[in-house]
Amino acid sequence: MSARGWWTPRMVGAHLLALVCMAIAVGFGVWQWDAWQVRRDAEQVDLTQRDPVALSSVLGPDDPFPGQSVGQPVRIDGTWLPDSTVLIDGRETGGGQVGRWVVTPLTTGDRDDPAVPVVRGWVAPDEEPTPPPTGTAEVVGWLQPSEGTGAIDDDPTDDVLPQLRVADLVQRTPGDLYAAYVVLDNARTLEGGEQNTASAEMTEATLDQLPQVDRFTALRNLLYAIEWFVFAGFAGFVWWRYVRDERARDLAVAAAAAEADRPEGDAADEDTDAAPRPAER
């Protein structure tokens, strides 16, 4: 294919289409790769011993959960919603005993403001949790993302849930919920020197009681990144095949045109020269 043949309208369109497809695929691949790296880095950083900060400085009511803030101690000052208390099943202590988390939402201000589910403590399956607190309070705890283990609630009519999924608690709460929950840190003291008292008379809930992190979430990001890079390579391959076929077609057309433009005498001479001579005696 001549240099001019590379820039015909048809070929220019093919070049642009290939570039657009490859750029989109590479862009999505880089995005998924970055998501995989962020998830890995977040799991490697331990924020649990840092000084607590106001929840508003980390997460807004309508914001998605920031992956880099898992375990960050946060401070919440608001009003308890005792009627929205639930139990989260399947929480195992260090001794291997399986029990339940006691969770009560705490608003970030007045009763109608968005709330954050607060894990107040742990109880055995046959143990009755202490009555939920009422009124206003200030607590400090570890920020955690909404769970998504895929567990199914066998009895939606009771207050026992198989996972702490914020979307499941929305229907039980009068207002909106943050896309996170907080595990109460009993070892922390509040700004006035007081202890967290929301878990009084209950066993402390700890981060060790969390379900095991699903490693396949980050793996999916990596596989998606590889898949998009493969798509980019496939788009480049299709472009190369198209250009190669167009070149072969142009060469065939040029050869046919050259054959048609050749004088008839030259063709006859060639036929004569090609004819076999009689054998000499």
Accessible surface in RSA format (square Angstrom, percent):
REM  Atomic radii and reference values for relative SASA: ProtOr
REM  Chains: A
REM  Algorithm: Lee & Richards
REM  Probe-radius: 1.40
REM  Slices: 20
REM RES _ NUM      All-atoms   Total-Side   Main-Chain    Non-polar    All polar
REM                ABS   REL    ABS   REL    ABS   REL    ABS   REL    ABS   REL
RES MET A   1    35.90  18.6   2.29   1.5  33.62  80.0   8.52   7.2  27.39  36.3
RES SER A   2    75.72  64.0  57.18  76.3  18.54  42.7  53.22 113.3  22.50  31.5
RES ALA A   3    79.52  73.1  66.77 103.0  12.75  29.0  70.83  99.8   8.69  23.0
RES ARG A   4   200.43  84.2 189.06  96.4  11.37  27.1  74.96 102.4 125.47  76.0
RES GLY A   5    12.80  15.8   0.00   N/A  12.80  15.8  11.12  30.5   1.68   3.8
RES TRP A   6    85.78  34.4  85.78  41.5   0.00   0.0  72.39  38.6  13.39  21.7
RES TRP A   7   174.12  69.9 154.69  74.9  19.43  45.6 133.42  71.1  40.70  66.0
RES THR A   8    40.54  28.8  37.50  38.0   3.05   7.3  40.14  53.9   0.40   0.6
RES PRO A   9   123.44  90.0 106.39  97.0  17.05  62.0 113.90  94.0   9.53  59.3
RES ARG A  10   120.89  50.8 105.37  53.7  15.52  37.0  63.33  86.6  57.56  34.9
RES MET A  11     2.03   1.1   2.03   1.3   0.00   0.0   2.03   1.7   0.00   0.0
RES VAL A  12    49.82  32.8  49.80  45.1   0.03   0.1  49.82  43.3   0.00   0.0
RES GLY A  13    36.63  45.2   0.00   N/A  36.63  45.2  31.58  86.7   5.05  11.3
RES ALA A  14    20.79  19.1  10.52  16.2  10.27  23.4  16.66  23.5   4.13  10.9
RES HIS A  15    22.65  12.4  21.23  14.8   1.42   3.6  20.98  21.6   1.67   1.9
RES LEU A  16   103.76  57.8 103.67  74.2   0.09   0.2 103.76  72.9   0.00   0.0
RES LEU A  17   118.83  66.2 114.67  82.0   4.16  10.5 118.21  83.0   0.63   1.7
RES ALA A  18    12.29  11.3   7.39  11.4   4.90  11.1  11.98  16.9   0.32   0.8
RES LEU A  19   114.09  63.5 111.38  79.7   2.71   6.8 111.76  78.5   2.33   6.3
RES VAL A  20    81.43  53.6  78.00  70.6   3.43   8.3  81.43  70.7   0.00   0.0
RES CYS A  21    53.96  40.8  47.18  52.6   6.78  15.9  12.30  31.2  41.66  44.9
RES MET A  22    67.48  34.9  67.33  44.6   0.15   0.3  58.73  49.9   8.75  11.6
RES ALA A  23    65.85  60.5  48.49  74.8  17.36  39.5  57.53  81.0   8.33  22.1
RES ILE A  24    92.57  52.7  85.16  63.4   7.41  17.9  91.86  66.1   0.72   1.9
RES ALA A  25     4.86   4.5   4.69   7.2   0.17   0.4   4.74   6.7   0.11   0.3
RES VAL A  26    64.55  42.5  64.55  58.4   0.00   0.0  64.55  56.1   0.00   0.0
RES GLY A  27    39.67  48.9   0.00   N/A  39.67  48.9  33.43  91.7   6.24  14.0
RES PHE A  28    84.28  42.2  82.23  50.9   2.05   5.3  82.92  50.3   1.36   3.9
RES GLY A  29     0.00   0.0   0.00   N/A   0.00   0.0   0.00   0.0   0.00   0.0
RES VAL A  30    71.18  46.8  70.73  64.0   0.45   1.1  71.18  61.8   0.00   0.0
RES TRP A  31   149.47  60.0 145.34  70.3   4.13   9.7 123.82  66.0  25.65  41.6
RES GLN A  32    19.99  11.2  19.98  14.6   0.01   0.0   0.17   0.4  19.82  15.0
RES TRP A  33    99.81  40.1  99.81  48.3   0.00   0.0  83.75  44.7  16.05  26.0
RES ASP A  34    72.16  50.5  71.17  70.8   0.99   2.3  22.90  53.9  49.26  49.1
RES ALA A  35    35.66  32.8  24.35  37.6  11.31  25.7  31.56  44.4   4.10  10.9
RES TRP A  36    37.23  14.9  37.23  18.0   0.00   0.0  29.46  15.7   7.78  12.6
RES GLN A  37    50.90  28.5  50.90  37.2   0.00   0.0  21.27  45.3  29.63  22.5
RES VAL A  38    79.66  52.4  77.82  70.5   1.84   4.4  79.10  68.7   0.57   1.5
RES ARG A  39    61.24  25.7  58.34  29.7   2.91   6.9  29.93  40.9  31.31  19.0
RES ARG A  40    99.00  41.6  96.64  49.3   2.36   5.6  26.58  36.3  72.42  43.9
RES ASP A  41    74.35  52.1  73.39  73.0   0.96   2.3  26.63  62.7  47.72  47.6
RES ALA A  42    17.07  15.7   5.03   7.8  12.05  27.4  10.41  14.7   6.66  17.6
RES GLU A  43    65.70  37.7  28.27  21.4  37.43  89.1  31.51  60.9  34.19  27.9
RES GLN A  44   136.97  76.6  99.80  72.9  37.17  88.5  43.12  91.8  93.85  71.2
RES VAL A  45    75.50  49.7  61.82  56.0  13.68  33.0  65.90  57.3   9.60  26.0
RES ASP A  46   104.74  73.4  76.52  76.2  28.22  66.7  41.32  97.3  63.41  63.2
RES LEU A  47     9.92   5.5   9.20   6.6   0.73   1.8   9.20   6.5   0.73   2.0
RES THR A  48    22.01  15.7  20.98  21.3   1.04   2.5  15.35  20.6   6.66  10.1
RES GLN A  49   147.37  82.4 124.74  91.2  22.64  53.9  54.88 116.8  92.49  70.1
RES ARG A  50   133.51  56.1 126.79  64.6   6.71  16.0  41.67  57.0  91.84  55.7
RES ASP A  51   114.22  80.0 107.21 106.7   7.01  16.6  29.17  68.6  85.06  84.8
RES PRO A  52    35.44  25.8  24.15  22.0  11.29  41.0  24.15  19.9  11.29  70.2
RES VAL A  53    55.37  36.4  52.14  47.2   3.23   7.8  55.37  48.1   0.00   0.0
RES ALA A  54    38.44  35.3  35.57  54.9   2.87   6.5  35.57  50.1   2.87   7.6
RES LEU A  55     6.46   3.6   5.27   3.8   1.19   3.0   5.27   3.7   1.19   3.2
RES SER A  56    95.91  81.1  69.13  92.3  26.78  61.7  47.06 100.2  48.85  68.4
RES SER A  57    83.96  70.9  40.59  54.2  43.37  99.9  51.08 108.8  32.88  46.1
RES VAL A  58    35.65  23.5  12.25  11.1  23.40  56.4  18.10  15.7  17.55  47.6
RES LEU A  59     3.74   2.1   0.77   0.5   2.97   7.5   3.13   2.2   0.60   1.6
RES GLY A  60    14.90  18.4   0.00   N/A  14.90  18.4  13.25  36.4   1.65   3.7
RES PRO A  61    63.38  46.2  55.15  50.3   8.24  29.9  55.15  45.5   8.24  51.2
RES ASP A  62   134.99  94.6 101.90 101.4  33.09  78.2  39.94  94.0  95.05  94.8
RES ASP A  63    69.36  48.6  66.44  66.1   2.92   6.9  11.00  25.9  58.36  58.2
RES PRO A  64   114.64  83.6 101.78  92.8  12.86  46.8 109.45  90.4   5.19  32.3
RES PHE A  65    40.06  20.0  17.20  10.7  22.86  59.5  17.20  10.4  22.86  65.4
RES PRO A  66    22.98  16.7  14.76  13.5   8.22  29.9  22.98  19.0   0.00   0.0
RES GLY A  67    30.46  37.6   0.00   N/A  30.46  37.6  22.76  62.5   7.70  17.2
RES GLN A  68   120.85  67.6 108.73  79.5  12.13  28.9  54.10 115.2  66.75  50.6
RES SER A  69    13.50  11.4  13.23  17.7   0.27   0.6   0.44   0.9  13.05  18.3
RES VAL A  70    54.48  35.8  48.29  43.7   6.18  14.9  48.29  42.0   6.18  16.8
RES GLY A  71     3.01   3.7   0.00   N/A   3.01   3.7   3.01   8.3   0.00   0.0
RES GLN A  72    16.05   9.0  16.05  11.7   0.00   0.0   2.95   6.3  13.10   9.9
RES PRO A  73     0.03   0.0   0.03   0.0   0.00   0.0   0.03   0.0   0.00   0.0
RES VAL A  74     0.16   0.1   0.00   0.0   0.16   0.4   0.00   0.0   0.16   0.4
RES ARG A  75    62.88  26.4  56.85  29.0   6.04  14.4   4.46   6.1  58.42  35.4
RES ILE A  76     3.55   2.0   1.09   0.8   2.45   5.9   3.55   2.6   0.00   0.0
RES ASP A  77    97.50  68.3  84.18  83.8  13.33  31.5  25.52  60.1  71.98  71.8
RES GLY A  78     4.32   5.3   0.00   N/A   4.32   5.3   4.20  11.5   0.11   0.3
RES THR A  79    24.42  17.4  24.42  24.8   0.00   0.0  18.36  24.7   6.07   9.2
RES TRP A  80     6.93   2.8   5.12   2.5   1.81   4.3   0.59   0.3   6.34  10.3
RES LEU A  81     2.76   1.5   2.56   1.8   0.20   0.5   2.76   1.9   0.00   0.0
RES PRO A  82    29.12  21.2  24.07  21.9   5.05  18.3  24.14  19.9   4.99  31.0
RES ASP A  83   132.99  93.2  96.89  96.4  36.09  85.3  35.49  83.5  97.50  97.2
RES SER A  84     5.52   4.7   2.89   3.9   2.63   6.1   2.05   4.4   3.47   4.9
RES THR A  85    28.57  20.3  19.49  19.8   9.08  21.6  19.49  26.2   9.08  13.7
RES VAL A  86     2.12   1.4   1.33   1.2   0.79   1.9   2.12   1.8   0.00   0.0
RES LEU A  87    26.30  14.6  26.30  18.8   0.00   0.0  26.30  18.5   0.00   0.0
RES ILE A  88     0.00   0.0   0.00   0.0   0.00   0.0   0.00   0.0   0.00   0.0
RES ASP A  89    54.88  38.4  51.78  51.5   3.09   7.3   9.99  23.5  44.89  44.8
RES GLY A  90    49.14  60.6   0.00   N/A  49.14  60.6  24.95  68.5  24.19  54.2
RES ARG A  91     3.25   1.4   3.25   1.7   0.00   0.0   0.13   0.2   3.12   1.9
RES GLU A  92    91.22  52.4  84.98  64.3   6.24  14.9  20.05  38.8  71.16  58.1
RES THR A  93    27.49  19.6  21.30  21.6   6.19  14.8  17.82  23.9   9.67  14.6
RES GLY A  94    87.84 108.3   0.00   N/A  87.84 108.3  44.13 121.1  43.72  97.9
RES GLY A  95    79.43  98.0   0.00   N/A  79.43  98.0  39.79 109.2  39.64  88.8
RES GLY A  96    40.62  50.1   0.00   N/A  40.62  50.1  19.93  54.7  20.69  46.3
RES GLN A  97    98.32  55.0  90.98  66.5   7.33  17.5  35.80  76.2  62.51  47.4
RES VAL A  98    74.23  48.8  66.12  59.9   8.11  19.5  66.12  57.4   8.11  22.0
RES GLY A  99     0.00   0.0   0.00   N/A   0.00   0.0   0.00   0.0   0.00   0.0
RES ARG A 100    57.07  24.0  57.07  29.1   0.00   0.0   0.81   1.1  56.25  34.1
RES TRP A 101     0.00   0.0   0.00   0.0   0.00   0.0   0.00   0.0   0.00   0.0
RES VAL A 102     0.41   0.3   0.41   0.4   0.00   0.0   0.41   0.4   0.00   0.0
RES VAL A 103     0.00   0.0   0.00   0.0   0.00   0.0   0.00   0.0   0.00   0.0
RES THR A 104     0.00   0.0   0.00   0.0   0.00   0.0   0.00   0.0   0.00   0.0
RES PRO A 105     0.34   0.3   0.34   0.3   0.00   0.0   0.34   0.3   0.00   0.0
RES LEU A 106     0.00   0.0   0.00   0.0   0.00   0.0   0.00   0.0   0.00   0.0
RES THR A 107     0.00   0.0   0.00   0.0   0.00   0.0   0.00   0.0   0.00   0.0
RES THR A 108    45.58  32.4  21.32  21.6  24.26  57.8  14.95  20.1  30.63  46.3
RES GLY A 109    25.49  31.4   0.00   N/A  25.49  31.4  22.44  61.6   3.05   6.8
RES ASP A 110   106.94  74.9 104.45 104.0   2.49   5.9  24.05  56.6  82.89  82.7
RES ARG A 111   114.11  47.9 108.48  55.3   5.64  13.4  50.62  69.2  63.49  38.5
RES ASP A 112   131.22  91.9 107.77 107.3  23.45  55.4  35.40  83.3  95.82  95.6
RES ASP A 113    51.41  36.0  49.68  49.4   1.73   4.1   5.16  12.1  46.25  46.1
RES PRO A 114    32.71  23.8  32.47  29.6   0.24   0.9  32.48  26.8   0.23   1.5
RES ALA A 115     0.65   0.6   0.65   1.0   0.00   0.0   0.65   0.9   0.00   0.0
RES VAL A 116     0.19   0.1   0.19   0.2   0.00   0.0   0.19   0.2   0.00   0.0
RES PRO A 117     0.00   0.0   0.00   0.0   0.00   0.0   0.00   0.0   0.00   0.0
RES VAL A 118     0.00   0.0   0.00   0.0   0.00   0.0   0.00   0.0   0.00   0.0
RES VAL A 119     0.08   0.0   0.00   0.0   0.08   0.2   0.00   0.0   0.08   0.2
RES ARG A 120     3.32   1.4   1.88   1.0   1.44   3.4   0.08   0.1   3.24   2.0
RES GLY A 121     0.00   0.0   0.00   N/A   0.00   0.0   0.00   0.0   0.00   0.0
RES TRP A 122    12.17   4.9  12.17   5.9   0.00   0.0  12.17   6.5   0.00   0.0
RES VAL A 123     0.61   0.4   0.61   0.6   0.00   0.0   0.61   0.5   0.00   0.0
RES ALA A 124    11.96  11.0  11.50  17.8   0.45   1.0  11.50  16.2   0.45   1.2
RES PRO A 125    72.99  53.2  56.08  51.1  16.91  61.5  56.40  46.6  16.58 103.1
RES ASP A 126   137.51  96.3  96.52  96.1  40.99  96.9  52.06 122.5  85.45  85.2
RES GLU A 127    73.44  42.2  59.91  45.3  13.53  32.2  31.22  60.4  42.21  34.5
RES GLU A 128   152.13  87.3 132.64 100.3  19.49  46.4  57.33 110.9  94.80  77.4
RES PRO A 129    30.58  22.3  21.44  19.5   9.14  33.2  21.50  17.8   9.08  56.4
RES THR A 130    27.37  19.5  21.78  22.1   5.59  13.3  22.73  30.5   4.64   7.0
RES PRO A 131   114.67  83.6  98.86  90.1  15.82  57.5 104.14  86.0  10.54  65.5
RES PRO A 132    45.75  33.3  36.82  33.6   8.93  32.5  36.82  30.4   8.93  55.5
RES PRO A 133    33.51  24.4  22.69  20.7  10.82  39.3  33.51  27.7   0.00   0.0
RES THR A 134   101.08  71.9  81.43  82.6  19.65  46.8  48.15  64.7  52.93  80.0
RES GLY A 135    40.19  49.6   0.00   N/A  40.19  49.6  33.69  92.4   6.50  14.6
RES THR A 136   109.50  77.9  86.19  87.4  23.31  55.6  53.50  71.9  56.00  84.7
RES ALA A 137    26.47  24.3  14.70  22.7  11.77  26.8  26.17  36.9   0.30   0.8
RES GLU A 138    48.95  28.1  38.86  29.4  10.08  24.0  12.14  23.5  36.80  30.0
RES VAL A 139     2.38   1.6   2.38   2.2   0.00   0.0   2.38   2.1   0.00   0.0
RES VAL A 140     2.12   1.4   1.98   1.8   0.14   0.3   2.12   1.8   0.00   0.0
RES GLY A 141     0.11   0.1   0.00   N/A   0.11   0.1   0.00   0.0   0.11   0.2
RES TRP A 142    27.30  11.0  27.30  13.2   0.00   0.0  27.25  14.5   0.04   0.1
RES LEU A 143     0.04   0.0   0.04   0.0   0.00   0.0   0.04   0.0   0.00   0.0
RES GLN A 144    10.37   5.8  10.37   7.6   0.00   0.0   0.15   0.3  10.23   7.8
RES PRO A 145    48.36  35.2  46.54  42.4   1.82   6.6  46.54  38.4   1.82  11.3
RES SER A 146    43.95  37.1  23.38  31.2  20.56  47.4  18.87  40.2  25.08  35.1
RES GLU A 147    20.77  11.9  11.79   8.9   8.98  21.4  17.72  34.3   3.05   2.5
RES GLY A 148    67.18  82.8   0.00   N/A  67.18  82.8  26.32  72.2  40.85  91.5
RES THR A 149    79.00  56.2  38.79  39.3  40.21  95.8  46.79  62.8  32.21  48.7
RES GLY A 150    60.81  75.0   0.00   N/A  60.81  75.0  39.93 109.6  20.88  46.8
RES ALA A 151    45.57  41.9  24.70  38.1  20.87  47.5  35.93  50.6   9.64  25.5
RES ILE A 152   144.21  82.1 127.10  94.7  17.11  41.2 130.18  93.7  14.04  38.1
RES ASP A 153    41.39  29.0  27.77  27.6  13.62  32.2  20.11  47.3  21.28  21.2
RES ASP A 154   140.93  98.7 104.75 104.3  36.18  85.6  39.81  93.7 101.12 100.8
RES ASP A 155    63.11  44.2  60.99  60.7   2.12   5.0  23.23  54.7  39.88  39.8
RES PRO A 156    96.53  70.4  82.59  75.3  13.94  50.7  82.91  68.5  13.62  84.6
RES THR A 157   125.38  89.2  88.24  89.5  37.14  88.5  81.64 109.7  43.74  66.1
RES ASP A 158    51.19  35.9  43.43  43.2   7.76  18.4  32.04  75.4  19.15  19.1
RES ASP A 159    79.87  55.9  76.39  76.0   3.48   8.2  13.63  32.1  66.24  66.1
RES VAL A 160    30.54  20.1  27.58  25.0   2.96   7.1  27.58  24.0   2.96   8.0
RES LEU A 161     4.58   2.5   4.15   3.0   0.43   1.1   4.58   3.2   0.00   0.0
RES PRO A 162    38.41  28.0  23.39  21.3  15.01  54.6  25.84  21.3  12.56  78.1
RES GLN A 163     9.62   5.4   9.62   7.0   0.00   0.0   0.33   0.7   9.29   7.0
RES LEU A 164     0.00   0.0   0.00   0.0   0.00   0.0   0.00   0.0   0.00   0.0
RES ARG A 165    96.00  40.3  96.00  48.9   0.00   0.0   7.71  10.5  88.29  53.5
RES VAL A 166    12.41   8.2  12.41  11.2   0.00   0.0  12.41  10.8   0.00   0.0
RES ALA A 167    51.25  47.1  37.61  58.0  13.65  31.0  41.53  58.5   9.72  25.7
RES ASP A 168    42.89  30.0  36.10  35.9   6.79  16.1  12.17  28.6  30.71  30.6
RES LEU A 169     1.05   0.6   1.05   0.8   0.00   0.0   1.05   0.7   0.00   0.0
RES VAL A 170    68.44  45.0  63.96  57.9   4.48  10.8  63.96  55.6   4.48  12.1
RES GLN A 171   166.58  93.1 126.85  92.7  39.73  94.6  43.25  92.1 123.33  93.5
RES ARG A 172    68.35  28.7  48.60  24.8  19.75  47.0  32.68  44.7  35.68  21.6
RES THR A 173    13.59   9.7   0.84   0.9  12.75  30.4   1.56   2.1  12.03  18.2
RES PRO A 174    94.45  68.8  46.99  42.8  47.46 172.5  60.64  50.1  33.82 210.2
RES GLY A 175    23.39  28.8   0.00   N/A  23.39  28.8  19.03  52.2   4.36   9.8
RES ASP A 176    97.45  68.3  93.03  92.6   4.42  10.4  16.27  38.3  81.18  81.0
RES LEU A 177    17.66   9.8   0.00   0.0  17.66  44.4   0.02   0.0  17.64  47.5
RES TYR A 178    10.65   5.0  10.65   6.1   0.00   0.0   0.15   0.1  10.50  12.9
RES ALA A 179    36.98  34.0  32.20  49.7   4.78  10.9  35.19  49.6   1.79   4.8
RES ALA A 180     0.21   0.2   0.21   0.3   0.00   0.0   0.21   0.3   0.00   0.0
RES TYR A 181     1.21   0.6   1.21   0.7   0.00   0.0   0.00   0.0   1.21   1.5
RES VAL A 182     0.14   0.1   0.14   0.1   0.00   0.0   0.14   0.1   0.00   0.0
RES VAL A 183     0.00   0.0   0.00   0.0   0.00   0.0   0.00   0.0   0.00   0.0
RES LEU A 184     2.80   1.6   1.74   1.2   1.06   2.7   1.74   1.2   1.06   2.9
RES ASP A 185     7.00   4.9   7.00   7.0   0.00   0.0   0.03   0.1   6.98   7.0
RES ASN A 186    35.67  24.6  30.67  29.6   5.00  12.0  20.56  49.5  15.11  14.6
RES ALA A 187    89.23  82.0  57.32  88.5  31.90  72.6  67.43  95.0  21.80  57.7
RES ARG A 188    42.94  18.0  40.31  20.5   2.64   6.3  17.47  23.9  25.48  15.4
RES THR A 189    77.57  55.2  60.48  61.3  17.09  40.7  30.49  40.9  47.08  71.2
RES LEU A 190    22.00  12.3  14.74  10.5   7.25  18.2  16.29  11.4   5.71  15.4
RES GLU A 191   133.28  76.5  93.18  70.5  40.10  95.5  47.21  91.3  86.06  70.3
RES GLY A 192    72.88  89.9   0.00   N/A  72.88  89.9  39.04 107.1  33.84  75.8
RES GLY A 193    55.38  68.3   0.00   N/A  55.38  68.3  31.03  85.1  24.35  54.5
RES GLU A 194   119.72  68.7 114.38  86.5   5.33  12.7  39.95  77.3  79.76  65.1
RES GLN A 195    87.59  49.0  81.82  59.8   5.77  13.7  50.24 106.9  37.35  28.3
RES ASN A 196    12.65   8.7   0.00   0.0  12.65  30.5   0.62   1.5  12.03  11.6
RES THR A 197   105.16  74.8  90.07  91.3  15.08  35.9  59.69  80.2  45.46  68.7
RES ALA A 198    10.44   9.6   1.72   2.7   8.72  19.8   6.13   8.6   4.31  11.4
RES SER A 199     8.65   7.3   5.22   7.0   3.43   7.9   0.03   0.1   8.62  12.1
RES ALA A 200    59.59  54.8  45.22  69.8  14.36  32.7  56.39  79.4   3.20   8.5
RES GLU A 201   157.60  90.5 113.57  85.9  44.03 104.8  56.66 109.6 100.94  82.4
RES MET A 202    20.65  10.7   0.81   0.5  19.84  47.2   4.80   4.1  15.85  21.0
RES THR A 203    72.06  51.3  60.85  61.7  11.21  26.7  43.36  58.2  28.69  43.4
RES GLU A 204    66.29  38.1  59.14  44.7   7.15  17.0  14.46  28.0  51.83  42.3
RES ALA A 205     2.55   2.3   0.90   1.4   1.66   3.8   0.90   1.3   1.66   4.4
RES THR A 206    43.65  31.0  43.65  44.3   0.00   0.0  38.72  52.0   4.93   7.5
RES LEU A 207    42.39  23.6  32.67  23.4   9.72  24.4  32.83  23.1   9.56  25.7
RES ASP A 208   130.30  91.3 101.08 100.6  29.22  69.1  30.19  71.1 100.11  99.8
RES GLN A 209    12.91   7.2   7.55   5.5   5.35  12.7   2.42   5.2  10.48   8.0
RES LEU A 210    43.20  24.1  32.62  23.3  10.58  26.6  32.62  22.9  10.58  28.5
RES PRO A 211    51.95  37.9  31.19  28.4  20.76  75.5  43.19  35.7   8.75  54.4
RES GLN A 212   171.45  95.9 148.17 108.3  23.27  55.4  64.61 137.5 106.83  81.0
RES VAL A 213    81.46  53.6  63.54  57.5  17.92  43.2  69.27  60.2  12.19  33.1
RES ASP A 214    74.11  51.9  63.71  63.4  10.40  24.6  36.00  84.7  38.11  38.0
RES ARG A 215   159.51  67.0 153.36  78.2   6.15  14.6  66.74  91.2  92.77  56.2
RES PHE A 216   132.89  66.5 132.74  82.2   0.16   0.4 132.89  80.6   0.00   0.0
RES THR A 217    47.49  33.8  46.34  47.0   1.16   2.8  34.91  46.9  12.59  19.0
RES ALA A 218    10.35   9.5  10.35  16.0   0.00   0.0  10.35  14.6   0.00   0.0
RES LEU A 219    70.79  39.4  68.90  49.3   1.90   4.8  70.18  49.3   0.61   1.6
RES ARG A 220   113.30  47.6 112.81  57.5   0.49   1.2  40.65  55.5  72.66  44.0
RES ASN A 221    30.93  21.3  30.93  29.9   0.00   0.0   0.00   0.0  30.93  29.9
RES LEU A 222    35.22  19.6  35.22  25.2   0.00   0.0  35.22  24.7   0.00   0.0
RES LEU A 223    95.62  53.3  91.61  65.5   4.01  10.1  91.73  64.4   3.90  10.5
RES TYR A 224    98.04  45.8  98.04  55.8   0.00   0.0  62.14  46.7  35.90  44.3
RES ALA A 225     0.01   0.0   0.01   0.0   0.00   0.0   0.01   0.0   0.00   0.0
RES ILE A 226    84.92  48.3  84.54  63.0   0.38   0.9  84.92  61.2   0.00   0.0
RES GLU A 227    79.47  45.6  74.92  56.7   4.55  10.8  26.87  52.0  52.60  42.9
RES TRP A 228    72.97  29.3  72.97  35.3   0.00   0.0  60.74  32.4  12.23  19.8
RES PHE A 229    79.82  39.9  71.02  44.0   8.80  22.9  71.72  43.5   8.10  23.2
RES VAL A 230    92.12  60.6  84.86  76.8   7.26  17.5  90.91  79.0   1.20   3.3
RES PHE A 231    95.82  47.9  91.93  56.9   3.89  10.1  92.27  55.9   3.54  10.1
RES ALA A 232     7.07   6.5   6.97  10.8   0.10   0.2   7.07  10.0   0.00   0.0
RES GLY A 233    45.61  56.2   0.00   N/A  45.61  56.2  37.56 103.1   8.05  18.0
RES PHE A 234   127.05  63.6 121.23  75.1   5.82  15.1 125.40  76.0   1.65   4.7
RES ALA A 235    18.89  17.4  11.86  18.3   7.03  16.0  16.72  23.5   2.17   5.8
RES GLY A 236    16.37  20.2   0.00   N/A  16.37  20.2  13.70  37.6   2.68   6.0
RES PHE A 237    99.70  49.9  93.21  57.7   6.49  16.9  98.21  59.5   1.49   4.3
RES VAL A 238    73.83  48.6  72.17  65.3   1.66   4.0  73.30  63.7   0.54   1.5
RES TRP A 239    81.45  32.7  75.95  36.8   5.51  12.9  79.82  42.6   1.64   2.7
RES TRP A 240   122.46  49.1 122.34  59.2   0.13   0.3  95.88  51.1  26.58  43.1
RES ARG A 241    94.88  39.8  94.88  48.4   0.00   0.0  15.43  21.1  79.45  48.2
RES TYR A 242    72.62  33.9  68.31  38.9   4.31  11.2  64.89  48.8   7.73   9.5
RES VAL A 243    11.69   7.7  11.69  10.6   0.00   0.0  11.69  10.2   0.00   0.0
RES ARG A 244   110.70  46.5 106.15  54.1   4.55  10.8  48.21  65.9  62.49  37.9
RES ASP A 245    69.65  48.8  63.67  63.4   5.98  14.1  26.46  62.3  43.18  43.1
RES GLU A 246    20.83  12.0  20.81  15.7   0.01   0.0   0.36   0.7  20.47  16.7
RES ARG A 247   118.21  49.6 118.21  60.3   0.00   0.0  24.43  33.4  93.78  56.8
RES ALA A 248    58.91  54.2  50.50  77.9   8.41  19.1  53.91  75.9   5.01  13.3
RES ARG A 249   114.65  48.1 108.16  55.1   6.49  15.5  64.83  88.6  49.82  30.2
RES ASP A 250    47.16  33.0  42.06  41.9   5.10  12.1  20.37  47.9  26.79  26.7
RES LEU A 251    87.99  49.0  83.55  59.8   4.45  11.2  83.97  59.0   4.02  10.8
RES ALA A 252    62.92  57.8  49.57  76.5  13.35  30.4  57.76  81.3   5.16  13.7
RES VAL A 253    86.24  56.7  82.66  74.8   3.58   8.6  85.61  74.4   0.63   1.7
RES ALA A 254    59.32  54.5  47.76  73.7  11.56  26.3  54.73  77.1   4.58  12.1
RES ALA A 255    64.73  59.5  50.80  78.4  13.92  31.7  59.03  83.1   5.69  15.1
RES ALA A 256    63.93  58.8  50.85  78.5  13.08  29.8  58.90  82.9   5.04  13.3
RES ALA A 257    50.50  46.4  42.25  65.2   8.25  18.8  49.88  70.2   0.61   1.6
RES ALA A 258    61.90  56.9  48.73  75.2  13.17  30.0  55.88  78.7   6.02  16.0
RES GLU A 259   107.72  61.8  97.82  74.0   9.90  23.6  45.37  87.8  62.35  50.9
RES ALA A 260    83.92  77.2  47.29  73.0  36.63  83.3  58.68  82.6  25.24  66.9
RES ASP A 261   120.57  84.5  91.55  91.1  29.02  68.6  33.77  79.5  86.80  86.6
RES ARG A 262   102.94  43.2  84.12  42.9  18.82  44.8  19.16  26.2  83.78  50.8
RES PRO A 263    83.01  60.5  71.78  65.4  11.23  40.8  82.98  68.5   0.03   0.2
RES GLU A 264   155.44  89.2 144.79 109.5  10.64  25.3  61.20 118.4  94.24  76.9
RES GLY A 265    43.67  53.9   0.00   N/A  43.67  53.9  37.33 102.4   6.34  14.2
RES ASP A 266    65.97  46.2  63.89  63.6   2.08   4.9  13.19  31.0  52.78  52.6
RES ALA A 267    42.49  39.1  41.31  63.7   1.19   2.7  42.10  59.3   0.40   1.1
RES ALA A 268    54.30  49.9  48.65  75.1   5.65  12.8  53.02  74.7   1.28   3.4
RES ASP A 269    86.38  60.5  85.42  85.0   0.96   2.3  21.76  51.2  64.62  64.4
RES GLU A 270    89.43  51.3  84.05  63.6   5.38  12.8  38.55  74.6  50.88  41.5
RES ASP A 271   100.55  70.4  91.43  91.0   9.12  21.6  29.78  70.1  70.76  70.6
RES THR A 272    97.58  69.4  85.51  86.7  12.08  28.8  65.65  88.2  31.94  48.3
RES ASP A 273   120.20  84.2  88.69  88.3  31.51  74.5  34.62  81.5  85.58  85.3
RES ALA A 274    83.65  76.9  48.16  74.3  35.49  80.7  58.97  83.0  24.68  65.4
RES ALA A 275    55.01  50.6  41.10  63.4  13.91  31.6  46.80  65.9   8.21  21.8
RES PRO A 276   130.51  95.1 101.70  92.7  28.81 104.7 112.31  92.7  18.20 113.1
RES ARG A 277   219.23  92.0 192.44  98.1  26.79  63.8  65.82  90.0 153.41  93.0
RES PRO A 278   123.85  90.3 101.80  92.8  22.05  80.2 113.87  94.0   9.98  62.0
RES ALA A 279    98.38  90.5  65.36 100.9  33.02  75.1  74.94 105.5  23.44  62.1
RES GLU A 280   171.51  98.5 135.59 102.6  35.93  85.5  56.92 110.1 114.59  93.6
RES ARG A 281   285.35 119.8 207.89 106.0  77.46 184.4 113.76 155.5 171.59 104.0
END  Absolute sums over single chains surface
CHAIN  1 A    16977.7      13713.1       3264.7      10059.3       6918.4
END  Absolute sums over all chains
TOTAL         16977.7      13713.1       3264.7      10059.3       6918.4
